[in-house]
Amino acid sequence: MSPWPTEHRILSGAVAAAVACLLAACGGGTKPADDSPRNAGASKPSASFPGGDKGSRQPQGPPEAFAEDGAVLDGQFPDAQDHPADMLALGDELAYGYHSGKRMGEVTGIDAFRLGSGDTAWRAKVPEGTHVSRAPALVGDTVVGAFATRTEGEGTVPGHYGIRVVAYDARTGEERWTRELVTDRDSLGLVPEVVAGRAGRVLVTWAGSGFNAPTPTSALLDTRDGRVVWTAEDFEGVDLEDRVAVGIRADGSTFVGKSVSGKELWKRRLLQTDWGASPDPGPGLTLVDGPMLTSVSTGESMDAWLLDPLTGKTRLDLGTATSNRCRYDGRSTTICSERAGAVVAVDVRTARVLWRLPDKAANRVEPTVTAAWQGIVYAEGVNGAMTLDARTGKDRRTGLPLAPQLVNDKYGIVSHGSDERGVEVFRATG
């Protein structure tokens, strides 16, 4: 099972055993890092799609201040998600999320929102859509979504369930291709998730929600034409890199690395009583954490590792440090949080710890990290919203009006949960 609460994982309210690594940066947009490891062949940045206020002043470099008033995204998001990174794929001027229907458990398509105004740029409808999990993926100039579908029977033809993957032009919403991955009469309760998109490929995984649910399955697709590169049973995808996908067996403790050509590269069993994996902590890293069976006599402990997705070997043992999400800054640093609240920054090239908070010697306490982007960490501290230097951990700016949960060079996004303002976008001012 995932370390994320079930109600925060399945947008439609269904229960699934799928976990993801959706965005390349859990606190950032789509801009690739110039100095990130293994970046050759990585997805190109999205185009700067129109929709913002063109005359507005924009900050130079990553933003550290935002306007006090924001624009509310004009969308109907499926239930059970409260973090923007779980709801939206973030581009430069547009963001993309699933759209729920009027009936319970109905997800009718994908919305593209203009970040500058909050209104809808385009809406793509998916007939018969039911359950989804987390957010669509933005891969270059293509938006990819995965839907569980239900087709009603007619006459002597029985109805059936399926998994449908659909790709759209990120600028216009024009459909590029549709691929049916599963179609049968007995697939009730399957919930798909777009795990991640990278280098012209997208990893989709699906699993059932019942006690006797079928074995989790994943598929790697080419984003240009929807061609299925490979399908793997007993493989629940959790991470996608340029050359390898990482997944978990149904036993919940065996991790597998599978090349993008379909060859199994490595297999590693971790003595976990309950598995978990975070959204992508950065290139060359896969985060694994959860309750670990230490021995029959000592019982369980909470442990976490950063693994090399190409080999399965441990790059950094975080011990009891674990994270609901490691926030990769899109450049060279990932910021993880321990269960006790401490914050640790790790260099993604070397897996070396750069700094930790709290620091008693310096009389500094740990903040609550909300996002990271291009060398900047956004956080809520004891004295309000602030930014820190991702490489050194030093305070940069304090007394800010907000700490965004999702950010790019021009905007910061905050989710208000059940608040009537929903998801709000604030323009960067400095």
C-alpha positions as a Markdown table, in Angstrom:
| # | Residue | x | y | z |
|---|---|---|---|---|
| 1 | Met | 0.0 | 0.0 | 0.0 |
| 2 | Ser | 1.1 | 3.6 | -0.5 |
| 3 | Pro | 2.2 | 6.0 | 2.2 |
| 4 | Trp | -0.4 | 8.4 | 1.0 |
| 5 | Pro | -3.8 | 8.1 | 2.5 |
| 6 | Thr | -6.2 | 6.3 | 0.2 |
| 7 | Glu | -8.6 | 9.2 | 0.1 |
| 8 | His | -5.8 | 11.4 | -1.2 |
| 9 | Arg | -4.9 | 9.1 | -4.0 |
| 10 | Ile | -8.0 | 8.3 | -6.0 |
| 11 | Leu | -9.7 | 11.3 | -7.4 |
| 12 | Ser | -13.0 | 9.7 | -7.9 |
| 13 | Gly | -13.3 | 8.2 | -4.4 |
| 14 | Ala | -12.4 | 4.7 | -5.6 |
| 15 | Val | -9.7 | 2.8 | -3.7 |
| 16 | Ala | -6.6 | 1.7 | -5.5 |
| 17 | Ala | -3.1 | 0.4 | -4.8 |
| 18 | Ala | -1.4 | 2.7 | -7.2 |
| 19 | Val | 1.3 | 5.2 | -6.3 |
| 20 | Ala | 3.0 | 7.6 | -8.5 |
| 21 | Cys | 5.7 | 9.7 | -9.5 |
| 22 | Leu | 3.9 | 12.1 | -11.8 |
| 23 | Leu | 5.7 | 15.2 | -12.2 |
| 24 | Ala | 9.3 | 15.6 | -12.8 |
| 25 | Ala | 9.4 | 18.1 | -9.9 |
| 26 | Cys | 6.9 | 17.9 | -7.1 |
| 27 | Gly | 7.1 | 21.6 | -6.6 |
| 28 | Gly | 7.9 | 22.9 | -10.0 |
| 29 | Gly | 6.8 | 23.3 | -13.6 |
| 30 | Thr | 8.2 | 21.8 | -16.7 |
| 31 | Lys | 11.5 | 23.7 | -17.2 |
| 32 | Pro | 14.3 | 21.1 | -17.4 |
| 33 | Ala | 17.6 | 21.5 | -15.5 |
| 34 | Asp | 20.7 | 22.5 | -17.3 |
| 35 | Asp | 22.8 | 20.8 | -14.8 |
| 36 | Ser | 20.6 | 17.8 | -13.8 |
| 37 | Pro | 22.3 | 14.4 | -14.1 |
| 38 | Arg | 21.4 | 12.0 | -17.0 |
| 39 | Asn | 19.5 | 14.9 | -18.7 |
| 40 | Ala | 20.4 | 13.8 | -22.3 |
| 41 | Gly | 17.1 | 12.9 | -24.0 |
| 42 | Ala | 14.9 | 14.4 | -21.4 |
| 43 | Ser | 11.6 | 15.9 | -22.4 |
| 44 | Lys | 11.8 | 19.4 | -23.8 |
| 45 | Pro | 10.1 | 22.3 | -21.9 |
| 46 | Ser | 6.6 | 23.1 | -22.8 |
| 47 | Ala | 5.9 | 26.1 | -25.1 |
| 48 | Ser | 4.9 | 29.3 | -23.5 |
| 49 | Phe | 1.3 | 29.0 | -24.3 |
| 50 | Pro | -0.8 | 32.2 | -24.4 |
| 51 | Gly | -3.2 | 33.1 | -21.8 |
| 52 | Gly | -1.5 | 35.3 | -19.3 |
| 53 | Asp | -1.6 | 39.1 | -18.9 |
| 54 | Lys | 1.2 | 40.1 | -21.3 |
| 55 | Gly | 1.8 | 43.5 | -19.9 |
| 56 | Ser | 2.5 | 42.3 | -16.4 |
| 57 | Arg | 6.0 | 42.6 | -14.9 |
| 58 | Gln | 7.7 | 39.3 | -14.5 |
| 59 | Pro | 10.6 | 38.5 | -12.1 |
| 60 | Gln | 14.0 | 37.6 | -13.5 |
| 61 | Gly | 14.8 | 34.1 | -12.4 |
| 62 | Pro | 12.9 | 31.9 | -10.0 |
| 63 | Pro | 10.2 | 34.0 | -8.1 |
| 64 | Glu | 10.5 | 34.7 | -4.4 |
| 65 | Ala | 7.4 | 37.0 | -4.0 |
| 66 | Phe | 3.9 | 36.8 | -5.3 |
| 67 | Ala | 0.9 | 39.1 | -5.7 |
| 68 | Glu | -1.5 | 39.2 | -2.7 |
| 69 | Asp | -4.6 | 38.5 | -4.9 |
| 70 | Gly | -4.8 | 35.4 | -7.0 |
| 71 | Ala | -7.0 | 34.0 | -9.7 |
| 72 | Val | -9.2 | 31.0 | -8.9 |
| 73 | Leu | -9.0 | 28.1 | -11.4 |
| 74 | Asp | -12.4 | 27.7 | -13.0 |
| 75 | Gly | -12.6 | 23.9 | -12.8 |
| 76 | Gln | -14.5 | 21.1 | -11.3 |
| 77 | Phe | -11.9 | 18.8 | -9.9 |
| 78 | Pro | -12.6 | 15.2 | -8.8 |
| 79 | Asp | -12.7 | 14.6 | -5.1 |
| 80 | Ala | -10.0 | 13.5 | -2.7 |
| 81 | Gln | -7.0 | 15.5 | -3.7 |
| 82 | Asp | -5.8 | 18.5 | -1.8 |
| 83 | His | -2.3 | 19.2 | -3.2 |
| 84 | Pro | -1.9 | 21.0 | -6.5 |
| 85 | Ala | 0.8 | 18.6 | -7.7 |
| 86 | Asp | -1.8 | 15.8 | -7.4 |
| 87 | Met | -4.4 | 17.8 | -9.2 |
| 88 | Leu | -2.5 | 19.6 | -12.0 |
| 89 | Ala | 0.2 | 19.2 | -14.6 |
| 90 | Leu | 1.9 | 22.6 | -14.7 |
| 91 | Gly | 3.1 | 24.2 | -17.9 |
| 92 | Asp | 4.4 | 27.7 | -18.5 |
| 93 | Glu | 1.1 | 29.5 | -19.0 |
| 94 | Leu | -1.4 | 26.6 | -18.8 |
| 95 | Ala | -2.2 | 23.9 | -16.2 |
| 96 | Tyr | -4.0 | 20.7 | -16.9 |
| 97 | Gly | -6.4 | 18.7 | -14.6 |
| 98 | Tyr | -9.2 | 16.1 | -14.8 |
| 99 | His | -12.8 | 17.4 | -14.9 |
| 100 | Ser | -15.4 | 15.6 | -12.8 |
| 101 | Gly | -19.0 | 15.0 | -14.1 |
| 102 | Lys | -22.3 | 15.6 | -12.4 |
| 103 | Arg | -22.7 | 12.0 | -11.3 |
| 104 | Met | -20.7 | 10.4 | -8.6 |
| 105 | Gly | -17.6 | 8.6 | -9.9 |
| 106 | Glu | -17.8 | 10.3 | -13.3 |
| 107 | Val | -14.7 | 12.0 | -14.8 |
| 108 | Thr | -15.6 | 13.5 | -18.1 |
| 109 | Gly | -12.3 | 14.7 | -19.5 |
| 110 | Ile | -9.4 | 17.1 | -19.1 |
| 111 | Asp | -9.4 | 20.9 | -18.6 |
| 112 | Ala | -6.6 | 23.3 | -19.6 |
| 113 | Phe | -6.6 | 26.4 | -17.4 |
| 114 | Arg | -5.0 | 29.8 | -18.2 |
| 115 | Leu | -2.8 | 30.6 | -15.2 |
| 116 | Gly | -3.0 | 34.3 | -15.8 |
| 117 | Ser | -6.8 | 34.5 | -15.5 |
| 118 | Gly | -7.9 | 31.1 | -14.1 |
| 119 | Asp | -10.5 | 30.5 | -16.9 |
| 120 | Thr | -10.6 | 27.5 | -19.1 |
| 121 | Ala | -8.5 | 27.6 | -22.3 |
| 122 | Trp | -9.9 | 24.3 | -23.6 |
| 123 | Arg | -11.8 | 21.2 | -22.5 |
| 124 | Ala | -11.4 | 17.7 | -23.9 |
| 125 | Lys | -14.3 | 15.3 | -23.3 |
| 126 | Val | -13.7 | 11.6 | -22.7 |
| 127 | Pro | -17.0 | 9.6 | -23.1 |
| 128 | Glu | -17.7 | 6.9 | -20.5 |
| 129 | Gly | -14.9 | 8.1 | -18.2 |
| 130 | Thr | -15.2 | 7.0 | -14.6 |
| 131 | His | -12.2 | 6.8 | -12.3 |
| 132 | Val | -8.8 | 8.5 | -12.5 |
| 133 | Ser | -5.9 | 8.9 | -10.1 |
| 134 | Arg | -3.9 | 12.0 | -9.4 |
| 135 | Ala | -3.2 | 14.3 | -12.4 |
| 136 | Pro | -2.6 | 14.0 | -16.1 |
| 137 | Ala | 1.0 | 14.3 | -17.4 |
| 138 | Leu | 2.5 | 17.0 | -19.6 |
| 139 | Val | 5.2 | 15.5 | -21.8 |
| 140 | Gly | 6.7 | 18.2 | -24.1 |
| 141 | Asp | 3.7 | 19.6 | -26.0 |
| 142 | Thr | 1.4 | 16.6 | -25.3 |
| 143 | Val | -1.0 | 16.1 | -22.4 |
| 144 | Val | -1.8 | 12.5 | -21.5 |
| 145 | Gly | -4.6 | 11.3 | -19.3 |
| 146 | Ala | -5.7 | 7.8 | -18.3 |
| 147 | Phe | -9.4 | 6.9 | -17.5 |
| 148 | Ala | -11.2 | 3.9 | -16.3 |
| 149 | Thr | -14.3 | 3.5 | -18.6 |
| 150 | Arg | -17.6 | 1.8 | -18.5 |
| 151 | Thr | -19.5 | 1.1 | -21.7 |
| 152 | Glu | -23.2 | 0.2 | -21.4 |
| 153 | Gly | -24.4 | -3.0 | -23.0 |
| 154 | Glu | -27.2 | -3.0 | -25.6 |
| 155 | Gly | -29.4 | -5.9 | -26.7 |
| 156 | Thr | -27.3 | -9.1 | -26.7 |
| 157 | Val | -24.1 | -7.2 | -26.5 |
| 158 | Pro | -22.9 | -7.0 | -22.9 |
| 159 | Gly | -21.4 | -3.9 | -21.4 |
| 160 | His | -17.7 | -3.8 | -20.5 |
| 161 | Tyr | -15.1 | -1.9 | -18.5 |
| 162 | Gly | -11.7 | -0.7 | -19.7 |
| 163 | Ile | -8.6 | 1.5 | -19.4 |
| 164 | Arg | -8.4 | 4.3 | -21.9 |
| 165 | Val | -5.3 | 6.5 | -22.5 |
| 166 | Val | -5.8 | 9.7 | -24.5 |
| 167 | Ala | -3.3 | 12.3 | -25.6 |
| 168 | Tyr | -4.0 | 15.9 | -26.6 |
| 169 | Asp | -2.2 | 18.8 | -28.1 |
| 170 | Ala | -1.3 | 20.9 | -25.0 |
| 171 | Arg | -1.9 | 24.2 | -26.8 |
| 172 | Thr | -5.2 | 23.5 | -28.6 |
| 173 | Gly | -6.8 | 20.4 | -26.9 |
| 174 | Glu | -6.9 | 18.6 | -30.2 |
| 175 | Glu | -6.9 | 14.8 | -29.7 |
| 176 | Arg | -3.8 | 13.2 | -31.0 |
| 177 | Trp | -4.5 | 9.6 | -30.2 |
| 178 | Thr | -6.5 | 7.2 | -28.1 |
| 179 | Arg | -5.4 | 3.8 | -26.9 |
| 180 | Glu | -7.6 | 1.1 | -25.2 |
| 181 | Leu | -5.3 | -0.9 | -22.8 |
| 182 | Val | -7.9 | -3.1 | -21.1 |
| 183 | Thr | -11.4 | -4.0 | -22.3 |
| 184 | Asp | -13.4 | -6.8 | -20.7 |
| 185 | Arg | -16.6 | -7.5 | -18.7 |
| 186 | Asp | -14.8 | -8.2 | -15.4 |
| 187 | Ser | -12.5 | -5.2 | -14.9 |
| 188 | Leu | -14.9 | -3.3 | -12.6 |
| 189 | Gly | -12.9 | -1.3 | -10.0 |
| 190 | Leu | -9.7 | -0.8 | -12.1 |
| 191 | Val | -8.2 | 2.6 | -11.5 |
| 192 | Pro | -5.5 | 3.9 | -13.8 |
| 193 | Glu | -2.7 | 6.5 | -13.1 |
| 194 | Val | -0.3 | 8.3 | -15.4 |
| 195 | Val | 2.8 | 7.8 | -13.4 |
| 196 | Ala | 5.1 | 10.0 | -15.3 |
| 197 | Gly | 6.1 | 11.2 | -18.8 |
| 198 | Arg | 9.7 | 11.5 | -20.0 |
| 199 | Ala | 11.7 | 11.6 | -23.2 |
| 200 | Gly | 8.7 | 11.0 | -25.4 |
| 201 | Arg | 7.3 | 8.1 | -23.4 |
| 202 | Val | 4.6 | 7.9 | -20.7 |
| 203 | Leu | 4.2 | 5.2 | -18.0 |
| 204 | Val | 0.6 | 4.2 | -17.1 |
| 205 | Thr | -0.3 | 1.8 | -14.3 |
| 206 | Trp | -3.6 | 0.4 | -13.1 |
| 207 | Ala | -4.8 | -1.8 | -10.3 |
| 208 | Gly | -8.1 | -2.9 | -8.8 |
| 209 | Ser | -9.8 | -1.6 | -5.7 |
| 210 | Gly | -11.3 | -4.8 | -4.3 |
| 211 | Phe | -9.9 | -7.4 | -1.9 |
| 212 | Asn | -9.6 | -9.9 | -4.8 |
| 213 | Ala | -8.2 | -7.2 | -7.2 |
| 214 | Pro | -6.3 | -8.4 | -10.2 |
| 215 | Thr | -2.5 | -8.1 | -10.3 |
| 216 | Pro | -1.3 | -4.5 | -10.9 |
| 217 | Thr | -0.2 | -3.9 | -14.5 |
| 218 | Ser | 1.7 | -1.2 | -16.3 |
| 219 | Ala | 2.3 | -0.1 | -19.8 |
| 220 | Leu | 4.9 | 2.2 | -21.4 |
| 221 | Leu | 3.5 | 4.1 | -24.4 |
| 222 | Asp | 5.1 | 6.3 | -27.1 |
| 223 | Thr | 3.6 | 9.8 | -26.7 |
| 224 | Arg | 3.9 | 10.6 | -30.4 |
| 225 | Asp | 1.4 | 8.0 | -31.6 |
| 226 | Gly | 0.2 | 6.0 | -28.6 |
| 227 | Arg | 2.1 | 2.9 | -29.6 |
| 228 | Val | 2.4 | 0.5 | -26.7 |
| 229 | Val | 6.1 | -0.2 | -26.2 |
| 230 | Trp | 5.6 | -2.9 | -23.6 |
| 231 | Thr | 3.0 | -4.1 | -21.0 |
| 232 | Ala | 4.1 | -5.7 | -17.8 |
| 233 | Glu | 1.9 | -7.6 | -15.4 |
| 234 | Asp | 2.8 | -7.8 | -11.7 |
| 235 | Phe | 4.5 | -4.4 | -12.1 |
| 236 | Glu | 3.1 | -1.3 | -10.5 |
| 237 | Gly | 5.0 | 1.6 | -11.9 |
| 238 | Val | 6.3 | 4.2 | -9.5 |
| 239 | Asp | 9.1 | 6.1 | -11.4 |
| 240 | Leu | 10.1 | 6.7 | -15.0 |
| 241 | Glu | 13.6 | 7.8 | -16.1 |
| 242 | Asp | 15.2 | 8.3 | -19.5 |
| 243 | Arg | 16.3 | 4.6 | -19.7 |
| 244 | Val | 14.4 | 2.7 | -17.0 |
| 245 | Ala | 11.0 | 2.4 | -15.3 |
| 246 | Val | 10.8 | 1.3 | -11.7 |
| 247 | Gly | 7.9 | -0.7 | -10.4 |
| 248 | Ile | 6.8 | -2.9 | -7.5 |
| 249 | Arg | 5.6 | -6.5 | -7.5 |
| 250 | Ala | 2.2 | -7.5 | -6.1 |
| 251 | Asp | 4.0 | -8.8 | -3.0 |
| 252 | Gly | 4.6 | -5.2 | -2.0 |
| 253 | Ser | 8.2 | -5.6 | -1.2 |
| 254 | Thr | 10.0 | -6.5 | -4.4 |
| 255 | Phe | 11.2 | -3.6 | -6.5 |
| 256 | Val | 12.1 | -4.0 | -10.2 |
| 257 | Gly | 13.9 | -1.9 | -12.8 |
| 258 | Lys | 12.7 | -2.4 | -16.3 |
| 259 | Ser | 14.5 | -0.8 | -19.3 |
| 260 | Val | 12.4 | 1.3 | -21.7 |
| 261 | Ser | 13.0 | -1.5 | -24.3 |
| 262 | Gly | 11.3 | -4.0 | -21.9 |
| 263 | Lys | 14.2 | -5.9 | -20.4 |
| 264 | Glu | 14.4 | -6.5 | -16.7 |
| 265 | Leu | 17.5 | -4.8 | -15.4 |
| 266 | Trp | 17.4 | -5.6 | -11.7 |
| 267 | Lys | 15.2 | -6.9 | -8.9 |
| 268 | Arg | 15.5 | -6.1 | -5.2 |
| 269 | Arg | 13.5 | -7.3 | -2.3 |
| 270 | Leu | 13.2 | -5.0 | 0.7 |
| 271 | Leu | 11.7 | -6.3 | 3.9 |
| 272 | Gln | 8.8 | -4.0 | 3.9 |
| 273 | Thr | 5.5 | -4.8 | 5.5 |
| 274 | Asp | 3.9 | -2.0 | 3.5 |
| 275 | Trp | 5.5 | -0.4 | 0.5 |
| 276 | Gly | 5.7 | 3.1 | -0.6 |
| 277 | Ala | 7.2 | 5.4 | -3.2 |
| 278 | Ser | 7.2 | 9.2 | -3.5 |
| 279 | Pro | 6.6 | 11.3 | -6.6 |
| 280 | Asp | 9.9 | 11.7 | -8.4 |
| 281 | Pro | 12.7 | 13.0 | -6.1 |
| 282 | Gly | 14.7 | 13.9 | -9.2 |
| 283 | Pro | 16.7 | 12.4 | -12.1 |
| 284 | Gly | 18.8 | 9.4 | -11.1 |
| 285 | Leu | 16.8 | 8.8 | -7.8 |
| 286 | Thr | 13.8 | 6.8 | -6.7 |
| 287 | Leu | 12.5 | 7.3 | -3.2 |
| 288 | Val | 11.3 | 4.2 | -1.3 |
| 289 | Asp | 9.9 | 4.4 | 2.2 |
| 290 | Gly | 7.5 | 2.7 | 4.6 |
| 291 | Pro | 7.2 | 0.4 | 7.6 |
| 292 | Met | 10.1 | -2.1 | 7.5 |
| 293 | Leu | 10.2 | -5.5 | 9.2 |
| 294 | Thr | 13.5 | -5.4 | 11.0 |
| 295 | Ser | 13.2 | -8.8 | 12.7 |
| 296 | Val | 10.7 | -11.0 | 14.4 |
| 297 | Ser | 11.9 | -9.8 | 17.8 |
| 298 | Thr | 12.2 | -6.1 | 17.1 |
| 299 | Gly | 9.2 | -5.6 | 14.9 |
| 300 | Glu | 8.8 | -2.7 | 12.5 |
| 301 | Ser | 10.7 | 0.6 | 12.0 |
| 302 | Met | 10.1 | 3.4 | 9.5 |
| 303 | Asp | 12.9 | 3.6 | 7.0 |
| 304 | Ala | 13.6 | 5.3 | 3.7 |
| 305 | Trp | 16.1 | 5.0 | 0.8 |
| 306 | Leu | 17.1 | 6.9 | -2.3 |
| 307 | Leu | 17.7 | 4.2 | -4.9 |
| 308 | Asp | 19.5 | 4.3 | -8.2 |
| 309 | Pro | 16.8 | 3.4 | -10.7 |
| 310 | Leu | 19.3 | 2.0 | -13.2 |
| 311 | Thr | 20.8 | -0.6 | -10.7 |
| 312 | Gly | 18.4 | -0.7 | -7.7 |
| 313 | Lys | 21.4 | 0.0 | -5.4 |
| 314 | Thr | 21.1 | 2.3 | -2.5 |
| 315 | Arg | 22.4 | 5.8 | -3.2 |
| 316 | Leu | 21.5 | 7.2 | 0.2 |
| 317 | Asp | 20.0 | 5.6 | 3.3 |
| 318 | Leu | 17.8 | 8.2 | 4.9 |
| 319 | Gly | 17.2 | 6.0 | 8.0 |
| 320 | Thr | 14.0 | 7.1 | 9.7 |
| 321 | Ala | 13.8 | 10.1 | 7.3 |
| 322 | Thr | 10.9 | 9.7 | 5.0 |
| 323 | Ser | 8.7 | 11.9 | 2.9 |
| 324 | Asn | 5.2 | 12.1 | 1.5 |
| 325 | Arg | 7.0 | 13.8 | -1.4 |
| 326 | Cys | 10.6 | 14.8 | -2.0 |
| 327 | Arg | 10.5 | 18.1 | -3.8 |
| 328 | Tyr | 13.0 | 18.3 | -6.6 |
| 329 | Asp | 14.0 | 21.8 | -7.5 |
| 330 | Gly | 14.4 | 21.1 | -11.3 |
| 331 | Arg | 18.1 | 21.9 | -11.1 |
| 332 | Ser | 20.3 | 19.9 | -8.7 |
| 333 | Thr | 18.7 | 19.5 | -5.3 |
| 334 | Thr | 15.9 | 17.5 | -3.8 |
| 335 | Ile | 14.3 | 18.5 | -0.5 |
| 336 | Cys | 12.8 | 15.7 | 1.7 |
| 337 | Ser | 11.0 | 15.9 | 5.0 |
| 338 | Glu | 11.4 | 13.5 | 8.0 |
| 339 | Arg | 8.3 | 12.2 | 9.8 |
| 340 | Ala | 9.3 | 14.2 | 12.9 |
| 341 | Gly | 9.3 | 17.4 | 10.8 |
| 342 | Ala | 13.0 | 17.8 | 10.0 |
| 343 | Val | 14.1 | 18.8 | 6.5 |
| 344 | Val | 17.1 | 17.3 | 4.6 |
| 345 | Ala | 18.5 | 18.6 | 1.3 |
| 346 | Val | 20.2 | 16.1 | -1.0 |
| 347 | Asp | 22.4 | 16.7 | -4.1 |
| 348 | Val | 20.8 | 14.6 | -6.9 |
| 349 | Arg | 24.1 | 13.9 | -8.6 |
| 350 | Thr | 26.1 | 12.6 | -5.7 |
| 351 | Ala | 23.2 | 11.7 | -3.2 |
| 352 | Arg | 25.2 | 13.7 | -0.7 |
| 353 | Val | 23.3 | 15.5 | 2.2 |
| 354 | Leu | 23.8 | 19.2 | 1.8 |
| 355 | Trp | 22.1 | 20.5 | 4.9 |
| 356 | Arg | 19.5 | 19.6 | 7.6 |
| 357 | Leu | 17.1 | 21.6 | 9.7 |
| 358 | Pro | 16.6 | 22.0 | 12.6 |
| 359 | Asp | 20.1 | 23.1 | 13.5 |
| 360 | Lys | 20.4 | 23.6 | 17.3 |
| 361 | Ala | 23.9 | 25.0 | 17.1 |
| 362 | Ala | 22.7 | 27.8 | 14.9 |
| 363 | Asn | 19.4 | 28.2 | 16.8 |
| 364 | Arg | 17.4 | 27.4 | 13.6 |
| 365 | Val | 14.2 | 25.4 | 13.5 |
| 366 | Glu | 12.8 | 23.5 | 10.6 |
| 367 | Pro | 10.2 | 25.0 | 8.3 |
| 368 | Thr | 7.4 | 23.2 | 6.5 |
| 369 | Val | 8.5 | 22.9 | 3.0 |
| 370 | Thr | 5.8 | 23.5 | 0.4 |
| 371 | Ala | 7.7 | 23.6 | -2.9 |
| 372 | Ala | 11.1 | 23.9 | -4.6 |
| 373 | Trp | 12.0 | 25.4 | -7.9 |
| 374 | Gln | 15.3 | 26.3 | -9.6 |
| 375 | Gly | 17.4 | 26.6 | -6.5 |
| 376 | Ile | 14.7 | 28.1 | -4.3 |
| 377 | Val | 12.9 | 26.4 | -1.4 |
| 378 | Tyr | 9.4 | 27.7 | -0.5 |
| 379 | Ala | 8.3 | 27.1 | 3.1 |
| 380 | Glu | 6.1 | 28.1 | 6.0 |
| 381 | Gly | 8.2 | 29.0 | 9.0 |
| 382 | Val | 7.5 | 29.9 | 12.6 |
| 383 | Asn | 7.5 | 33.6 | 11.4 |
| 384 | Gly | 5.4 | 33.1 | 8.2 |
| 385 | Ala | 6.1 | 32.3 | 4.6 |
| 386 | Met | 9.7 | 32.4 | 3.4 |
| 387 | Thr | 12.2 | 31.2 | 0.9 |
| 388 | Leu | 15.5 | 29.4 | 1.5 |
| 389 | Asp | 18.6 | 28.6 | -0.6 |
| 390 | Ala | 18.2 | 25.0 | -1.9 |
| 391 | Arg | 22.0 | 24.4 | -1.8 |
| 392 | Thr | 22.9 | 26.0 | 1.5 |
| 393 | Gly | 19.6 | 26.0 | 3.5 |
| 394 | Lys | 20.1 | 29.6 | 4.4 |
| 395 | Asp | 17.1 | 32.0 | 4.7 |
| 396 | Arg | 16.7 | 34.2 | 1.7 |
| 397 | Arg | 13.4 | 36.2 | 2.0 |
| 398 | Thr | 11.0 | 36.3 | 4.9 |
| 399 | Gly | 7.6 | 37.9 | 5.6 |
| 400 | Leu | 6.2 | 36.8 | 2.2 |
| 401 | Pro | 2.4 | 36.8 | 1.6 |
| 402 | Leu | 2.3 | 33.1 | 0.7 |
| 403 | Ala | 4.3 | 29.9 | 0.3 |
| 404 | Pro | 3.2 | 28.3 | -3.0 |
| 405 | Gln | 2.6 | 24.5 | -3.2 |
| 406 | Leu | 3.4 | 24.4 | -6.9 |
| 407 | Val | 5.5 | 26.9 | -8.8 |
| 408 | Asn | 7.1 | 27.8 | -12.1 |
| 409 | Asp | 8.9 | 30.9 | -13.2 |
| 410 | Lys | 5.8 | 33.1 | -13.4 |
| 411 | Tyr | 3.2 | 31.7 | -11.0 |
| 412 | Gly | 2.7 | 30.1 | -7.6 |
| 413 | Ile | -0.3 | 27.8 | -7.0 |
| 414 | Val | -2.1 | 27.1 | -3.7 |
| 415 | Ser | -4.9 | 24.6 | -2.9 |
| 416 | His | -7.4 | 25.7 | -0.3 |
| 417 | Gly | -8.9 | 22.2 | 0.0 |
| 418 | Ser | -12.7 | 22.4 | 0.6 |
| 419 | Asp | -12.5 | 26.2 | 0.7 |
| 420 | Glu | -14.7 | 27.9 | -1.9 |
| 421 | Arg | -11.6 | 29.4 | -3.5 |
| 422 | Gly | -10.4 | 25.9 | -4.4 |
| 423 | Val | -7.2 | 26.2 | -6.4 |
| 424 | Glu | -5.7 | 29.7 | -6.6 |
| 425 | Val | -3.0 | 31.0 | -8.8 |
| 426 | Phe | -0.8 | 34.0 | -7.8 |
| 427 | Arg | 1.4 | 35.9 | -10.2 |
| 428 | Ala | 5.0 | 36.2 | -9.4 |
| 429 | Thr | 6.1 | 39.7 | -8.6 |
| 430 | Gly | 9.8 | 39.5 | -7.6 |
